[in-house]
Amino acid sequence: MSSRTVLLLLATGTAATNPTAPSQSDALLTWKTSLGDPPALSTWTNATAASTCTTWRGVACDAGGSVASLRLRGLGLTGGLGVLDAAAFPSLTSLDLNGSNLFGPIPASLSRLRALATLDLGSNGLNGSIPPQLGDLSGLVELRLYNNNLAGAIPHQLSKLPRIVHFDLGSNYLTNPDYAKFEPMPTVAFLSLYLNYLTGSFPEFVLRSGNVTYLDLSQNDISGSIPDALPERLPNQRWLNLSFNALSCRIPASLTKLTRLQDLHVGTNNLTGGVPEFLGSMSQLRLLELGGNQLGGPLPPVLGRLKMLQRLDVKSAGLVFTLPLELGSLSNLAFFDLTDNHLTGSLPASFAGMRRMREFGIASNNLTGEIPAALFTSWPELISFQVHSNSLSGQIPPELGKATKLRILYLFSNNLTGSIPPEFGELADLSELDLSVNSVTGPITRSFGNLKQLIRLALFFNGLTGDIPPEIGNMTALQILDLNTNNLEGELPSTISSLKNLQYLALFDNNLSGTIPPDLGAGLALTDVSFANNNFSGELPQSLCDGFALQNFTAYHNNFSGTLPPCLRNCTELYRLRLDQNNFTGDISDAFGAHPSLDYLDVSGNQLTGRLPLDWSQYSHLTSLFIKGNQISGCRWNLQVLEFMDVSSNIFSGEFPASASDNLPLQSLHLGKNNFVGVFPPIIQKCMRLRTLDLGDNYFFGDIPSWIRTSPLIRVLILRSNNFTGIVPSELSLLYDLHLLDIANNNFIGSIPRSLGNLSSMKQPEKVPMVEPSQKQNIPLQPESVKKNRDRRANTPNPIDQYRDRVSIYWKGSEQVFQGTIEFVTGIDLSSNSLSDGIPEEIVYLQGLRFLNLSRNNLSGSIPEGIGRLNLLESLDFSWNELSGAIPRSISNLSCLSTLNLSNNQLSGEIPTGSQLQALVDPSIYGNNLELCGSPLSIPCPDGHKSEMTDDRKEVTWLCHSVTLGFIFGFWLWFGPLLFLESWRFLVFQLSDCLGKKAMRKML
């Protein structure tokens, strides 16, 4: 043998006994490079055997110097495993790369790690399928591939791993394996396949893996029942999680055989049959989760025997009846959640025995009674107490201040009364406090200033009074402050500007006054602010939106003045802005910038001027635009997205823009009281969803087009005070949902179309809101001026309400604004035109009408005889026409009538009386009808001018007289001879006696 051959053999032997130099080191360095040389592996340098095993982070070697373990858990490594040369590590027993950012597939080459006992690739971003070759790792004891993006069927080869103990493939996208080839896994103790896409019935291979103590099949789509044989086949179960599946039927009683079971999760399935009483015998239970099923029935008192129980979750399970007092014996219970059931009765004071309670939730039930004060003196570890959405009453216990570790306190939506206990100031760790929607009164306690950790404070929908205490500025962690819908007064304290973490501020619907602190918003990132429905005055803070995070800002119905804050121009996240009904001034073109997210804008009822900026036509999300009642001009808007638009009472002029695509989303369009000109806007033909159209008080001219029928959803049509001409088109009768038609004060001619009687929506009266079924009386509608003083608690807890159309109607002789109830207003106003001929009889078919005005036309003929059928009519005006004949008697049937005008016609006869007409005593409503007589006119009805009613009364009188005379004549014709002629009396009595005897014989 040559010397070269000997040297080669020696070198080969050295490499075999010490493979870390250079093959394993080089393999690791190559892989490191593929990961982008992460800083976490900065020690991987100087590739020597000693350095690799001693100084390289996460690398451990065996006695022979071979790499035996790679533990790189949680280092955030980014890259793949494809570059890692598995063949270089024949002695590797543990590969732990858990919690990194690895991606790509799992390479099949990992099957070359023949000595591998632990493979942990959990919590990465690995994808693709699981290589079947991993089933060749015969020494594998632990396989953790959970929390990745692995997909496909679970390889059946994995079931052949002879030594596997820990098998975790949870939280992936895996599907059913080939169960026909999937073998039992007798060595597995920990089996987790949670959060995958397993379907079908309970997997049979699991039941054949008899050594399992920890089983997690949750969050799949496993159906059928829980196998009765499960306890017998898996007798060592200690942890069983089958929650979030589609399991059905009852919870099997055989579970009592699992004598070692500590944790039972079967929540969020389709289980039924109630909470089984046998659960009370499973003495080792520490956790019982049954919620999210439709179990129904009561909570068994025997659960009070589970002395080891630490966590009880039976939320959303359809439970009924009362809370068992015996649950107070669960002295180790730390978590209790019975939220969203149908439990009744009171909250037992015996629950004070749950002395380790930390999180208590029994919200959204029907509990009544008071909150036991003993709970808070007995639960020193309490961190969360949530009993909201019940009917609990009484005062808030001051003893709450004893629960000093409390972080979350939800008492909202109950019937709690009294004041806020000052003891709340002792809850130094409190982060969330919600007392909203109760009947709490009195002032906001100043002790709130001690709550330095509080993030959310919600006190809305109560009866709180007094001012907002300045101590509120000490709550430096506060992010959400919601005090809306109370009776708070005074000024906003300047200390509120100290809340540097504040994001949400809701003060609407109070009686607050004064100015807003000028530095509010400085250094903040406010997202939601509402000052609406108060008495604030002065200017808005210039720094209000300094953080440029403002999304929703409402300040409507106040007395604010001055110009809008310049910072509004930079709030690119703004999606809702309501500043209506104030006294803001300035040029609107300077007040706004680019708001790509703006959806709702209302600046109505101010004193803004200028032209709409060009930017407004580019607002691609603006669905609601309201600028009514200003001095604004310029037609700049995007009709492609607008759904609700009110630009009335401004100085817009010219023709309404006509260019737009078909099928516009517009539902409500108000152009009234401007200077628009032109024909009926053709663009309306493209608004198939339009429900309200108000073109009133402009200079539109021409006919109402026949294509108006192509907008069948129109409910309100107002064209009054324009220059429209021609006839009233019969096509209006095709608007099947039309409730309000106002074309008054135009130049229409011809007759009133008889087809208007076909308006189906006016034939049946709408149901007036808030009318109980037992109430039969008709309730008159009320305009907004009357409604606004109603109880504000009828409002929603959020000022971001759905748009409710506002419509101005000439109602009972004056202009009124209706909002909210406009859908219940039904009426026709054709007044001040040149209509002729008679009032069509078909008009009386419209029994849903609330008002009817045909005044100031050239109508002739008589008033329809059936006018009394309009029994909901509140206002009727036929004045200034040429109507003749008598006033129909049926008009007295109009029981709701409060306004009537029949003056200036040619009516004759006696004025009807009775019912509601008795209250209409103003004689002017019948004035200038030369042949009318009777009350309330001072003209008596002479004999020669009696009305039809008088003639009828005569007929009745003559009938009575005739009957009386006939009776008298007949009486004396028959009885007279009997009284005065004896022979007649004898003859009659003899005849009667004879007839009586014959009758007796027949009876016998």
HUDA-V836700 format. One line per field, one symbol per residue. ss: DSSP state (2 for helix, 1 for strand, 0 for the rest). A space follows every 10 residues. Layout:
ss->???
This chain:
ss->0022222222 2222222002 2222222222 2222000022 2000000022 2222000011 1000001111 1000000110 0000022200 0001110000 1111100222 2200000111 0000111100 0222220000 0111000011 1110022222 0000011100 0011100000 0000000001 1100000011 0002222000 0001110000 1111100002 2220000011 1000011110 0022222000 0011100001 1000002222 2000001110 0000000000 2222200000 1110000000 0000222220 0000111000 0000000022 2220000011 1000000000 0002222200 0001110000 0011100222 2200000111 0000111000 0222220000 0111000000 1100022222 0000011100 0011000002 2222000001 1100000011 1002222200 0001110000 1111000000 0000000111 0000111100 0000000000 0111000011 1100022222 0000011100 0011111222 2000000001 1100001111 1002222200 0001110000 1110000000 0001110000 0011100000 0000000111 0000111110 0222220000 0111000011 1100022222 0000011100 0011111002 2222000001 1100001111 1002222202 2220000000 0000000000 0002222000 0222000000 0000011111 1001111110 0222001110 0001111100 2222200000 1110000111 1000222220 0000111000 0111110022 2220000011 1000011111 0000222220 0022220000 1110000000 0022200222 2222222222 2222222222 2222222222 0222222222 2222222222 2220
